[in-house]
Amino acid sequence: MYTDLELKLLGADTTRFPMLTAIKQRAKQCTSCGHGPVNIHSMLRAALNRYKSDKQFLEWCSTLFKLPCNIAGVTLEKPNGR
């Protein structure tokens, strides 16, 4: 079960963010990789923790939804809290 923000994030064009692209493909039940069953939410949490300090990522997120927000237990907010 995904939240509205998770669905919005995974439904967007994630080509600039390879970790999100991998999660998106796995969520669609990609069978071309040999990973087997994975926890999409833990992968999403790891990706968001990695990208949460990336200004380009945060600007991209602000075009999708209002910041600050909490996705997969990770708080995303604009740089310098703006």
ChimeraX commands (.cxc) that place a marker at each C-alpha (Angstrom):
marker #1 position 0.00,0.00,0.00 radius 0.5
marker #1 position 1.41,3.37,-1.05 radius 0.5
marker #1 position 0.55,6.85,0.20 radius 0.5
marker #1 position -0.60,9.55,-2.21 radius 0.5
marker #1 position 2.83,11.23,-2.06 radius 0.5
marker #1 position 4.63,7.95,-2.75 radius 0.5
marker #1 position 2.39,7.32,-5.75 radius 0.5
marker #1 position 2.98,10.85,-7.04 radius 0.5
marker #1 position 6.74,10.44,-6.62 radius 0.5
marker #1 position 6.87,7.02,-8.29 radius 0.5
marker #1 position 4.53,8.18,-11.07 radius 0.5
marker #1 position 6.77,11.09,-12.09 radius 0.5
marker #1 position 9.68,11.11,-14.53 radius 0.5
marker #1 position 12.60,9.97,-12.37 radius 0.5
marker #1 position 15.29,9.71,-15.06 radius 0.5
marker #1 position 17.54,12.24,-13.26 radius 0.5
marker #1 position 17.46,10.14,-10.09 radius 0.5
marker #1 position 18.63,6.56,-10.79 radius 0.5
marker #1 position 17.76,5.15,-7.36 radius 0.5
marker #1 position 14.14,6.25,-7.79 radius 0.5
marker #1 position 14.07,4.86,-11.32 radius 0.5
marker #1 position 15.19,1.46,-10.00 radius 0.5
marker #1 position 12.50,1.56,-7.30 radius 0.5
marker #1 position 9.89,2.56,-9.84 radius 0.5
marker #1 position 10.79,-0.37,-12.08 radius 0.5
marker #1 position 10.79,-2.80,-9.16 radius 0.5
marker #1 position 7.41,-1.50,-8.01 radius 0.5
marker #1 position 6.10,-2.32,-11.50 radius 0.5
marker #1 position 7.31,-5.91,-10.93 radius 0.5
marker #1 position 10.27,-5.68,-13.30 radius 0.5
marker #1 position 11.46,-9.22,-14.01 radius 0.5
marker #1 position 14.61,-8.31,-15.93 radius 0.5
marker #1 position 16.76,-8.01,-12.80 radius 0.5
marker #1 position 17.82,-10.83,-10.52 radius 0.5
marker #1 position 16.99,-9.19,-7.22 radius 0.5
marker #1 position 13.94,-11.22,-6.31 radius 0.5
marker #1 position 11.54,-9.94,-3.66 radius 0.5
marker #1 position 12.49,-6.60,-2.10 radius 0.5
marker #1 position 10.85,-4.16,0.28 radius 0.5
marker #1 position 9.93,-1.16,-1.87 radius 0.5
marker #1 position 9.33,1.08,1.16 radius 0.5
marker #1 position 12.80,0.42,2.61 radius 0.5
marker #1 position 14.35,1.09,-0.80 radius 0.5
marker #1 position 12.36,4.32,-1.08 radius 0.5
marker #1 position 13.44,5.38,2.41 radius 0.5
marker #1 position 17.11,4.75,1.53 radius 0.5
marker #1 position 16.80,6.72,-1.72 radius 0.5
marker #1 position 15.07,9.65,-0.02 radius 0.5
marker #1 position 17.71,9.74,2.72 radius 0.5
marker #1 position 20.35,9.91,0.00 radius 0.5
marker #1 position 18.62,12.61,-2.04 radius 0.5
marker #1 position 17.15,14.77,0.75 radius 0.5
marker #1 position 20.19,17.08,0.75 radius 0.5
marker #1 position 20.29,17.39,-3.08 radius 0.5
marker #1 position 18.96,20.83,-4.09 radius 0.5
marker #1 position 17.96,19.65,-7.57 radius 0.5
marker #1 position 15.97,16.78,-6.11 radius 0.5
marker #1 position 14.20,19.04,-3.62 radius 0.5
marker #1 position 13.36,21.57,-6.35 radius 0.5
marker #1 position 11.99,18.72,-8.48 radius 0.5
marker #1 position 9.92,17.46,-5.53 radius 0.5
marker #1 position 8.52,20.95,-4.95 radius 0.5
marker #1 position 7.06,20.83,-8.46 radius 0.5
marker #1 position 5.25,17.59,-7.57 radius 0.5
marker #1 position 3.96,18.39,-4.09 radius 0.5
marker #1 position 4.18,20.93,-1.31 radius 0.5
marker #1 position 7.28,20.88,0.89 radius 0.5
marker #1 position 7.92,20.16,3.72 radius 0.5
marker #1 position 6.42,16.70,3.67 radius 0.5
marker #1 position 7.09,13.24,5.03 radius 0.5
marker #1 position 7.48,10.30,2.65 radius 0.5
marker #1 position 8.42,6.81,3.84 radius 0.5
marker #1 position 9.43,8.25,7.21 radius 0.5
marker #1 position 11.80,10.81,5.66 radius 0.5
marker #1 position 11.10,14.53,5.96 radius 0.5
marker #1 position 11.77,16.48,2.79 radius 0.5
marker #1 position 12.02,20.23,3.06 radius 0.5
marker #1 position 13.35,23.05,0.93 radius 0.5
marker #1 position 16.98,23.99,1.50 radius 0.5
marker #1 position 17.39,26.32,4.50 radius 0.5
marker #1 position 13.81,25.55,5.50 radius 0.5
marker #1 position 12.36,27.88,2.82 radius 0.5
marker link #1:1,2 radius 0.2
marker link #1:2,3 radius 0.2
marker link #1:3,4 radius 0.2
marker link #1:4,5 radius 0.2
marker link #1:5,6 radius 0.2
marker link #1:6,7 radius 0.2
marker link #1:7,8 radius 0.2
marker link #1:8,9 radius 0.2
marker link #1:9,10 radius 0.2
marker link #1:10,11 radius 0.2
marker link #1:11,12 radius 0.2
marker link #1:12,13 radius 0.2
marker link #1:13,14 radius 0.2
marker link #1:14,15 radius 0.2
marker link #1:15,16 radius 0.2
marker link #1:16,17 radius 0.2
marker link #1:17,18 radius 0.2
marker link #1:18,19 radius 0.2
marker link #1:19,20 radius 0.2
marker link #1:20,21 radius 0.2
marker link #1:21,22 radius 0.2
marker link #1:22,23 radius 0.2
marker link #1:23,24 radius 0.2
marker link #1:24,25 radius 0.2
marker link #1:25,26 radius 0.2
marker link #1:26,27 radius 0.2
marker link #1:27,28 radius 0.2
marker link #1:28,29 radius 0.2
marker link #1:29,30 radius 0.2
marker link #1:30,31 radius 0.2
marker link #1:31,32 radius 0.2
marker link #1:32,33 radius 0.2
marker link #1:33,34 radius 0.2
marker link #1:34,35 radius 0.2
marker link #1:35,36 radius 0.2
marker link #1:36,37 radius 0.2
marker link #1:37,38 radius 0.2
marker link #1:38,39 radius 0.2
marker link #1:39,40 radius 0.2
marker link #1:40,41 radius 0.2
marker link #1:41,42 radius 0.2
marker link #1:42,43 radius 0.2
marker link #1:43,44 radius 0.2
marker link #1:44,45 radius 0.2
marker link #1:45,46 radius 0.2
marker link #1:46,47 radius 0.2
marker link #1:47,48 radius 0.2
marker link #1:48,49 radius 0.2
marker link #1:49,50 radius 0.2
marker link #1:50,51 radius 0.2
marker link #1:51,52 radius 0.2
marker link #1:52,53 radius 0.2
marker link #1:53,54 radius 0.2
marker link #1:54,55 radius 0.2
marker link #1:55,56 radius 0.2
marker link #1:56,57 radius 0.2
marker link #1:57,58 radius 0.2
marker link #1:58,59 radius 0.2
marker link #1:59,60 radius 0.2
marker link #1:60,61 radius 0.2
marker link #1:61,62 radius 0.2
marker link #1:62,63 radius 0.2
marker link #1:63,64 radius 0.2
marker link #1:64,65 radius 0.2
marker link #1:65,66 radius 0.2
marker link #1:66,67 radius 0.2
marker link #1:67,68 radius 0.2
marker link #1:68,69 radius 0.2
marker link #1:69,70 radius 0.2
marker link #1:70,71 radius 0.2
marker link #1:71,72 radius 0.2
marker link #1:72,73 radius 0.2
marker link #1:73,74 radius 0.2
marker link #1:74,75 radius 0.2
marker link #1:75,76 radius 0.2
marker link #1:76,77 radius 0.2
marker link #1:77,78 radius 0.2
marker link #1:78,79 radius 0.2
marker link #1:79,80 radius 0.2
marker link #1:80,81 radius 0.2
marker link #1:81,82 radius 0.2
view
